[in-house]
Amino acid sequence: MSSRSVQYTSSPLLASKTPIWRSQFIVAVIAAGFLGLVARAAYVQVIGNAFFKRQGDVRFVRTLDLPANRGRILDRHGNILASSVPVRGITANPEEIDRDPAKLKALAKLLGMSQAEIDKKLQDKDKTYVMLKRQVEESVAKEVAALKIKGVSDSPEYKRIYPEGESVAHVVGFANLENVGQEGVELTFNKDLGGKAGSRRVIKDRLGRVVEDIGEMVPPVDGRDLQLSIDSKVQYFAYEKIKESVINNKAAAGSVVVLDIKTGEVLALVNYPSYSPGKRGNLSGAQLRNRALTDTFEPGSTMKPLVVGLALEKGIVKPETLIQTAPGKLQMGTATITDAHPHGVLSVNEIIQKSSNVGTVKIAMQMQPHDMWEVFTQVGLGQKPQVPFPGAVAGKVRPYKTWRPIEQATMSYGYGLSTSLFQLAQAYTVFAHDGEMVPMSLVKTNQSQVNGARVFSSHNAAAIRNMLHLVTIQGGTAPKAQTMGYSVGGKTGTAHKVEGKGYASKKYRGFFVGIAPIDNPRIVVAVMVDEPTGGAYFGGDVAAPVFSQTVQQTLRMMGVQPDMAVKPQVVTKFEKESF
């Protein structure tokens, strides 16, 4: 049986009219297309791999910063003055965000923002990243996440908090949203406190969610803690007292400095007005100024003990030496130097006690300008304090070769030179530390005793301390400086404020610098009240009471035993200060 092939194309409808070459051409085109795809794949994967990998990284690979925890700032007892707490930053992708009005309204409410603020941040749809709100509390961030808004995410951050608030603001300063120090200790020690941020390489999807980590994570290095010499309790008490004095005397401002002369540590550095470091929305320059270190003024009569101390060293006078101050006036060329009222013959002790300008000038003019300039320099005047603080000023003491006689005279009672309150307080450590100038530290030192540079002999330093004690008893210019249970000594100062090219007739600064206990000194306290307008303006009236209260509280906190009977002091009479 033979078979025969079936002719499927016998029908004219099934007959192919396409030439064989055309079908071959189509096959060739398809084959070329596949070859092109293979070539393209080879180019992408081999030749152009770096470019396309880079483009992929741009779109999906992100480097996330891992913020370092900023170091804490502590007081001398370990109490926290500044620390960082974990918070979240809320971010959004305008390209992908779910613009459901109800969800965005809920988001705005949680973030404490208006709907208009949210819309403004999201209006640029070409952006892939915008920060909606910095430093959001963790609890709020969880509520935001619970809304499940596509395109909204969060990132870890730290927020700086300041538990002690206004009382330590000028010392501690503050850090910005990026945790970079801007003022005070936060700025000075920013490198140590700030640490070093880490990093994390991740792949994110189009919604901004982390898919996986790539590469090795670099962990952050937290900042180091910093322990200051400041005693937060002394700081707070001094702040409250100077605030009270400024308000009661209707003054513009006030400052207090408390120094531990045995260890060379700063126990308090206070200014009013102040500010809250955590709320800096409407700050003025006056609030930010650390006046104790950045403001200078003519120190007035507080300079007299330095001049008398030099005269004792030179053997020009003794504490009992008598000097005629009548009739309470002294003519030098065209200038007249006056006392508040005439005293007649005064001993050197009484010249300090009653703050006689005439007596001080008569002593000063027996000395060479170079010797006075050298003592001023030795106690730190005209030189920037060595404490590490931004904006600390040097004040001004002009070269002695330029001094005219009248200028030498006025400098002896505190006019014609300028100093900060901190410099003035440090200068008085010469008397408190048996004639040695004590170097001061703003950081806790753990030293029981510090040595200073010799300026006066211990004998003459003790003689000056006795004079300073006379200032605070009946007949002195500052009986209001007396302290319950503790012997004290100090010197008042009252000076006209400079205004324009001269002195303002009714604008003053009142200050008091003192030592306690006077026989075995432990602290130096300096107080300044700027421009009191409540009727009293003498340092003995506006500054001495703050000194008294601060001394009592500070020594009690330090565990210093009272060295005199605790009894109220009734002041019936005190001397008006010459200035």
SELO-677692 format. One record per residue (C-alpha): residue number from 1; x, y, z. Coordinates in steps of 0.05 Angstrom, whole numbers. Example, Ala and Ser with C-alpha at 12.3 -4.5 7.8 and 13.67 -1.06 7.14 Angstrom:
BEGIN
> 1, 246, -90, 156
> 2, 273, -21, 143
# end
This chain:
BEGIN
> 1, 0, 0, 0
> 2, 31, 65, -19
> 3, 20, 130, 17
> 4, 16, 197, -13
> 5, 27, 265, 17
> 6, -32, 309, 33
> 7, -34, 374, -5
> 8, -56, 425, 46
> 9, -44, 483, -1
> 10, -87, 457, -56
> 11, -138, 509, -38
> 12, -123, 578, -66
> 13, -144, 607, 1
> 14, -87, 571, 37
> 15, -34, 584, -13
> 16, 22, 628, 13
> 17, 35, 690, -26
> 18, 93, 713, 18
> 19, 162, 705, -12
> 20, 210, 662, 27
> 21, 260, 719, 35
> 22, 209, 761, 73
> 23, 199, 709, 126
> 24, 273, 701, 132
> 25, 279, 776, 140
> 26, 230, 777, 197
> 27, 266, 721, 232
> 28, 331, 759, 222
> 29, 301, 823, 252
> 30, 276, 786, 313
> 31, 344, 753, 321
> 32, 378, 822, 315
> 33, 331, 849, 367
> 34, 349, 794, 415
> 35, 423, 805, 400
> 36, 412, 879, 415
> 37, 381, 863, 482
> 38, 439, 817, 498
> 39, 488, 871, 478
> 40, 451, 923, 519
> 41, 449, 876, 579
> 42, 524, 864, 570
> 43, 536, 939, 567
> 44, 494, 953, 628
> 45, 523, 896, 669
> 46, 596, 902, 646
> 47, 617, 964, 608
> 48, 570, 1016, 637
> 49, 561, 982, 704
> 50, 590, 1038, 746
> 51, 545, 1092, 716
> 52, 481, 1053, 724
> 53, 499, 1030, 793
> 54, 511, 1102, 812
> 55, 443, 1121, 784
> 56, 410, 1066, 823
> 57, 445, 1088, 886
> 58, 421, 1159, 875
> 59, 350, 1135, 872
> 60, 348, 1083, 926
> 61, 412, 1083, 968
> 62, 415, 1131, 1026
> 63, 467, 1147, 1078
> 64, 433, 1158, 1144
> 65, 468, 1199, 1197
> 66, 469, 1167, 1266
> 67, 472, 1226, 1314
> 68, 519, 1222, 1373
> 69, 491, 1233, 1442
> 70, 519, 1300, 1465
> 71, 556, 1296, 1531
> 72, 523, 1320, 1595
> 73, 543, 1382, 1633
> 74, 545, 1371, 1708
> 75, 556, 1416, 1768
> 76, 609, 1401, 1820
> 77, 563, 1353, 1857
> 78, 541, 1315, 1795
> 79, 474, 1350, 1786
> 80, 454, 1355, 1713
> 81, 458, 1424, 1682
> 82, 449, 1401, 1610
> 83, 434, 1334, 1578
> 84, 405, 1304, 1514
> 85, 342, 1262, 1507
> 86, 324, 1220, 1445
> 87, 271, 1251, 1400
> 88, 249, 1242, 1328
> 89, 250, 1285, 1266
> 90, 187, 1279, 1223
> 91, 203, 1279, 1148
> 92, 161, 1272, 1084
> 93, 169, 1256, 1010
> 94, 126, 1307, 971
> 95, 127, 1262, 909
> 96, 96, 1202, 943
> 97, 58, 1230, 1003
> 98, -15, 1212, 1012
> 99, -51, 1279, 1008
> 100, -114, 1256, 1042
> 101, -140, 1321, 1075
> 102, -164, 1285, 1137
> 103, -97, 1251, 1148
> 104, -57, 1315, 1136
> 105, -103, 1353, 1184
> 106, -90, 1300, 1238
> 107, -15, 1304, 1223
> 108, -14, 1380, 1230
> 109, -51, 1375, 1297
> 110, -1, 1324, 1325
> 111, 59, 1366, 1303
> 112, 29, 1431, 1330
> 113, 28, 1462, 1261
> 114, -26, 1494, 1219
> 115, -53, 1461, 1156
> 116, -24, 1519, 1116
> 117, 46, 1505, 1143
> 118, 41, 1432, 1124
> 119, 16, 1449, 1054
> 120, 72, 1500, 1044
> 121, 126, 1449, 1061
> 122, 94, 1398, 1013
> 123, 80, 1445, 956
> 124, 143, 1428, 916
> 125, 126, 1360, 887
> 126, 194, 1353, 855
> 127, 228, 1345, 922
> 128, 238, 1276, 952
> 129, 254, 1300, 1022
> 130, 229, 1355, 1068
> 131, 234, 1363, 1144
> 132, 165, 1375, 1173
> 133, 184, 1382, 1247
> 134, 249, 1375, 1286
> 135, 256, 1347, 1356
> 136, 188, 1315, 1363
> 137, 176, 1275, 1427
> 138, 178, 1199, 1420
> 139, 105, 1192, 1441
> 140, 83, 1241, 1387
> 141, 125, 1206, 1335
> 142, 90, 1141, 1351
> 143, 22, 1174, 1341
> 144, 46, 1202, 1274
> 145, 68, 1132, 1253
> 146, 0, 1105, 1274
> 147, -33, 1150, 1221
> 148, 2, 1107, 1168
> 149, 9, 1164, 1119
> 150, 47, 1141, 1057
> 151, 110, 1183, 1046
> 152, 117, 1206, 1119
> 153, 173, 1177, 1161
> 154, 218, 1196, 1220
> 155, 291, 1196, 1238
> 156, 328, 1194, 1305
> 157, 351, 1259, 1337
> 158, 371, 1287, 1405
> 159, 342, 1346, 1441
> 160, 381, 1387, 1492
> 161, 348, 1401, 1558
> 162, 370, 1447, 1615
> 163, 339, 1428, 1682
> 164, 366, 1488, 1721
> 165, 337, 1538, 1671
> 166, 351, 1612, 1679
> 167, 398, 1610, 1738
> 168, 455, 1576, 1700
> 169, 438, 1599, 1629
> 170, 496, 1647, 1622
> 171, 546, 1595, 1645
> 172, 520, 1534, 1608
> 173, 496, 1570, 1545
> 174, 457, 1529, 1494
> 175, 463, 1486, 1432
> 176, 423, 1494, 1368
> 177, 377, 1443, 1333
> 178, 439, 1410, 1303
> 179, 467, 1400, 1373
> 180, 523, 1449, 1361
> 181, 542, 1495, 1419
> 182, 524, 1569, 1409
> 183, 538, 1603, 1476
> 184, 574, 1592, 1542
> 185, 605, 1526, 1561
> 186, 565, 1491, 1505
> 187, 606, 1532, 1455
> 188, 673, 1531, 1491
> 189, 674, 1455, 1499
> 190, 633, 1439, 1437
> 191, 685, 1391, 1408
> 192, 689, 1348, 1471
> 193, 614, 1350, 1485
> 194, 592, 1339, 1414
> 195, 624, 1271, 1401
> 196, 625, 1244, 1329
> 197, 564, 1224, 1288
> 198, 560, 1154, 1258
> 199, 531, 1132, 1191
> 200, 488, 1076, 1161
> 201, 481, 1058, 1087
> 202, 412, 1032, 1069
> 203, 368, 1018, 1010
> 204, 300, 1052, 1012
> 205, 239, 1037, 970
> 206, 200, 1090, 932
> 207, 159, 1104, 995
> 208, 221, 1120, 1035
> 209, 220, 1057, 1077
> 210, 286, 1023, 1094
> 211, 290, 956, 1056
> 212, 359, 933, 1077
> 213, 427, 954, 1103
> 214, 486, 954, 1056
> 215, 559, 959, 1075
> 216, 585, 966, 1146
> 217, 551, 1013, 1196
> 218, 596, 1065, 1230
> 219, 571, 1072, 1301
> 220, 568, 1142, 1332
> 221, 618, 1163, 1386
> 222, 580, 1197, 1443
> 223, 608, 1262, 1471
> 224, 644, 1265, 1538
> 225, 611, 1290, 1601
> 226, 637, 1356, 1630
> 227, 637, 1371, 1704
> 228, 640, 1445, 1722
> 229, 663, 1478, 1785
> 230, 595, 1511, 1792
> 231, 553, 1494, 1852
> 232, 482, 1495, 1825
> 233, 452, 1510, 1894
> 234, 498, 1569, 1905
> 235, 485, 1591, 1834
> 236, 409, 1589, 1843
> 237, 410, 1625, 1910
> 238, 455, 1681, 1884
> 239, 411, 1687, 1822
> 240, 348, 1696, 1864
> 241, 382, 1748, 1908
> 242, 410, 1790, 1852
> 243, 343, 1785, 1816
> 244, 308, 1810, 1879
> 245, 358, 1868, 1886
> 246, 350, 1889, 1813
> 247, 274, 1889, 1818
> 248, 271, 1924, 1886
> 249, 322, 1978, 1865
> 250, 290, 1985, 1796
> 251, 358, 1971, 1765
> 252, 376, 1952, 1693
> 253, 416, 1890, 1711
> 254, 459, 1856, 1763
> 255, 514, 1804, 1770
> 256, 546, 1760, 1824
> 257, 611, 1722, 1824
> 258, 630, 1672, 1878
> 259, 701, 1644, 1880
> 260, 731, 1589, 1924
> 261, 800, 1617, 1939
> 262, 827, 1551, 1968
> 263, 814, 1509, 1905
> 264, 813, 1565, 1853
> 265, 743, 1544, 1829
> 266, 685, 1587, 1807
> 267, 625, 1569, 1850
> 268, 575, 1616, 1818
> 269, 572, 1663, 1759
> 270, 504, 1697, 1758
> 271, 471, 1750, 1716
> 272, 402, 1781, 1714
> 273, 364, 1789, 1668
> 274, 372, 1719, 1642
> 275, 335, 1672, 1595
> 276, 311, 1600, 1591
> 277, 360, 1560, 1547
> 278, 303, 1515, 1524
> 279, 258, 1573, 1503
> 280, 297, 1621, 1459
> 281, 242, 1648, 1414
> 282, 246, 1721, 1433
> 283, 314, 1735, 1461
> 284, 348, 1803, 1464
> 285, 422, 1817, 1467
> 286, 415, 1842, 1538
> 287, 388, 1775, 1561
> 288, 444, 1736, 1528
> 289, 503, 1777, 1556
> 290, 543, 1745, 1611
> 291, 555, 1813, 1642
> 292, 602, 1787, 1695
> 293, 653, 1769, 1641
> 294, 634, 1811, 1580
> 295, 616, 1879, 1609
> 296, 669, 1927, 1634
> 297, 662, 1987, 1680
> 298, 703, 2035, 1721
> 299, 712, 1999, 1788
> 300, 708, 2060, 1832
> 301, 730, 2055, 1904
> 302, 742, 1980, 1900
> 303, 811, 1998, 1874
> 304, 832, 2034, 1938
> 305, 855, 1971, 1976
> 306, 902, 1953, 1918
> 307, 934, 2022, 1921
> 308, 940, 2020, 1997
> 309, 968, 1949, 1993
> 310, 1023, 1973, 1946
> 311, 1039, 2031, 1993
> 312, 1047, 1982, 2050
> 313, 1093, 1940, 2007
> 314, 1135, 2000, 1989
> 315, 1139, 2022, 2062
> 316, 1108, 2089, 2046
> 317, 1054, 2082, 2099
> 318, 1032, 2036, 2155
> 319, 960, 2021, 2176
> 320, 967, 2071, 2233
> 321, 998, 2127, 2192
> 322, 957, 2191, 2198
> 323, 939, 2232, 2137
> 324, 904, 2299, 2135
> 325, 843, 2297, 2090
> 326, 812, 2364, 2111
> 327, 776, 2403, 2084
> 328, 752, 2343, 2044
> 329, 778, 2372, 1978
> 330, 843, 2368, 1940
> 331, 861, 2412, 1881
> 332, 902, 2381, 1825
> 333, 911, 2431, 1769
> 334, 842, 2450, 1745
> 335, 810, 2387, 1776
> 336, 782, 2382, 1846
> 337, 780, 2315, 1882
> 338, 728, 2311, 1937
> 339, 703, 2266, 1992
> 340, 629, 2255, 2007
> 341, 641, 2298, 2069
> 342, 704, 2323, 2105
> 343, 737, 2277, 2156
> 344, 799, 2314, 2180
> 345, 858, 2270, 2201
> 346, 849, 2197, 2184
> 347, 893, 2136, 2193
> 348, 905, 2091, 2133
> 349, 856, 2042, 2164
> 350, 803, 2095, 2167
> 351, 817, 2119, 2096
> 352, 794, 2051, 2071
> 353, 739, 2046, 2123
> 354, 708, 2113, 2103
> 355, 730, 2108, 2030
> 356, 765, 2175, 2028
> 357, 785, 2197, 1958
> 358, 830, 2252, 1985
> 359, 868, 2205, 2031
> 360, 876, 2153, 1977
> 361, 902, 2204, 1926
> 362, 953, 2231, 1976
> 363, 980, 2161, 1986
> 364, 979, 2145, 1912
> 365, 1017, 2207, 1891
> 366, 1076, 2184, 1934
> 367, 1086, 2125, 1887
> 368, 1112, 2117, 1817
> 369, 1061, 2105, 1761
> 370, 1100, 2044, 1739
> 371, 1091, 2012, 1808
> 372, 1016, 2023, 1807
> 373, 1010, 1997, 1736
> 374, 1051, 1935, 1754
> 375, 1005, 1918, 1812
> 376, 943, 1928, 1770
> 377, 973, 1881, 1718
> 378, 995, 1829, 1769
> 379, 924, 1822, 1795
> 380, 897, 1811, 1724
> 381, 870, 1879, 1705
> 382, 876, 1896, 1631
> 383, 885, 1822, 1614
> 384, 834, 1772, 1590
> 385, 815, 1723, 1645
> 386, 843, 1653, 1636
> 387, 776, 1619, 1645
> 388, 754, 1587, 1579
> 389, 693, 1628, 1563
> 390, 671, 1661, 1497
> 391, 669, 1737, 1499
> 392, 709, 1746, 1563
> 393, 740, 1816, 1560
> 394, 806, 1843, 1583
> 395, 784, 1912, 1606
> 396, 833, 1970, 1599
> 397, 892, 1996, 1637
> 398, 931, 2047, 1597
> 399, 1007, 2044, 1593
> 400, 1037, 2081, 1653
> 401, 1082, 2124, 1609
> 402, 1020, 2161, 1585
> 403, 993, 2176, 1654
> 404, 986, 2249, 1675
> 405, 986, 2265, 1750
> 406, 911, 2275, 1750
> 407, 901, 2208, 1716
> 408, 945, 2173, 1767
> 409, 903, 2205, 1821
> 410, 836, 2185, 1792
> 411, 859, 2114, 1778
> 412, 875, 2106, 1852
> 413, 800, 2110, 1867
> 414, 777, 2073, 1805
> 415, 767, 2122, 1748
> 416, 805, 2121, 1683
> 417, 810, 2045, 1678
> 418, 760, 1990, 1666
> 419, 749, 1919, 1689
> 420, 697, 1864, 1690
> 421, 665, 1840, 1754
> 422, 700, 1773, 1747
> 423, 768, 1807, 1742
> 424, 752, 1849, 1803
> 425, 732, 1787, 1843
> 426, 796, 1751, 1822
> 427, 838, 1812, 1841
> 428, 812, 1807, 1912
> 429, 838, 1736, 1918
> 430, 905, 1771, 1930
> 431, 879, 1793, 1998
> 432, 841, 1729, 2013
> 433, 899, 1682, 1996
> 434, 953, 1716, 2037
> 435, 980, 1760, 1982
> 436, 977, 1710, 1924
> 437, 937, 1719, 1860
> 438, 896, 1654, 1852
> 439, 885, 1625, 1782
> 440, 811, 1608, 1773
> 441, 779, 1548, 1739
> 442, 708, 1538, 1712
> 443, 719, 1463, 1710
> 444, 721, 1421, 1774
> 445, 794, 1411, 1794
> 446, 791, 1362, 1853
> 447, 847, 1402, 1886
> 448, 846, 1415, 1960
> 449, 894, 1474, 1954
> 450, 919, 1517, 1897
> 451, 981, 1560, 1895
> 452, 981, 1630, 1865
> 453, 1030, 1684, 1843
> 454, 1057, 1727, 1899
> 455, 1037, 1801, 1896
> 456, 1037, 1824, 1969
> 457, 1068, 1795, 2031
> 458, 1022, 1755, 2076
> 459, 1031, 1807, 2131
> 460, 1007, 1864, 2087
> 461, 950, 1821, 2059
> 462, 927, 1810, 2130
> 463, 931, 1884, 2144
> 464, 887, 1899, 2084
> 465, 837, 1846, 2106
> 466, 832, 1882, 2173
> 467, 817, 1947, 2135
> 468, 764, 1911, 2094
> 469, 732, 1886, 2158
> 470, 728, 1957, 2184
> 471, 687, 1975, 2123
> 472, 631, 1928, 2145
> 473, 624, 1951, 2217
> 474, 595, 2013, 2249
> 475, 627, 2074, 2217
> 476, 644, 2039, 2152
> 477, 610, 2047, 2084
> 478, 580, 1977, 2083
> 479, 551, 1953, 2150
> 480, 496, 1921, 2109
> 481, 548, 1870, 2086
> 482, 550, 1840, 2156
> 483, 532, 1766, 2156
> 484, 499, 1726, 2211
> 485, 550, 1680, 2242
> 486, 609, 1697, 2197
> 487, 661, 1753, 2199
> 488, 667, 1790, 2133
> 489, 706, 1845, 2100
> 490, 701, 1881, 2034
> 491, 699, 1945, 1996
> 492, 642, 1985, 1967
> 493, 645, 2018, 1900
> 494, 600, 2069, 1867
> 495, 615, 2099, 1799
> 496, 581, 2145, 1750
> 497, 564, 2110, 1684
> 498, 599, 2134, 1622
> 499, 551, 2165, 1572
> 500, 576, 2193, 1507
> 501, 640, 2231, 1519
> 502, 628, 2242, 1593
> 503, 593, 2216, 1655
> 504, 518, 2212, 1664
> 505, 498, 2254, 1724
> 506, 444, 2207, 1750
> 507, 465, 2139, 1726
> 508, 508, 2096, 1771
> 509, 536, 2027, 1783
> 510, 539, 2002, 1854
> 511, 584, 1944, 1873
> 512, 614, 1908, 1931
> 513, 672, 1859, 1933
> 514, 685, 1821, 1997
> 515, 718, 1763, 2033
> 516, 691, 1713, 2083
> 517, 707, 1691, 2136
> 518, 755, 1749, 2144
> 519, 805, 1715, 2190
> 520, 808, 1649, 2153
> 521, 783, 1666, 2083
> 522, 747, 1615, 2041
> 523, 708, 1653, 1989
> 524, 708, 1719, 1951
> 525, 641, 1747, 1930
> 526, 632, 1805, 1881
> 527, 564, 1838, 1869
> 528, 546, 1891, 1817
> 529, 480, 1927, 1808
> 530, 475, 1967, 1744
> 531, 437, 2032, 1742
> 532, 392, 2029, 1804
> 533, 337, 2081, 1801
> 534, 297, 2064, 1864
> 535, 327, 2119, 1906
> 536, 389, 2082, 1932
> 537, 450, 2074, 1888
> 538, 511, 2068, 1934
> 539, 545, 2000, 1933
> 540, 535, 1994, 2008
> 541, 460, 2000, 1998
> 542, 445, 1960, 1934
> 543, 502, 1909, 1929
> 544, 524, 1896, 2001
> 545, 459, 1862, 2023
> 546, 464, 1813, 1965
> 547, 536, 1798, 1987
> 548, 513, 1786, 2058
> 549, 458, 1736, 2039
> 550, 501, 1701, 1988
> 551, 560, 1693, 2036
> 552, 516, 1664, 2091
> 553, 483, 1613, 2045
> 554, 548, 1593, 2009
> 555, 589, 1582, 2072
> 556, 533, 1542, 2103
> 557, 528, 1498, 2041
> 558, 604, 1489, 2042
> 559, 601, 1466, 2114
> 560, 643, 1524, 2140
> 561, 633, 1533, 2214
> 562, 610, 1602, 2239
> 563, 668, 1641, 2268
> 564, 628, 1692, 2309
> 565, 567, 1696, 2352
> 566, 502, 1693, 2313
> 567, 465, 1756, 2331
> 568, 428, 1808, 2292
> 569, 467, 1870, 2273
> 570, 431, 1936, 2282
> 571, 460, 1990, 2238
> 572, 447, 2060, 2262
> 573, 499, 2098, 2223
> 574, 543, 2087, 2163
> 575, 589, 2129, 2120
> 576, 570, 2155, 2052
> 577, 619, 2132, 2000
> 578, 662, 2181, 1962
> 579, 662, 2171, 1887
# end
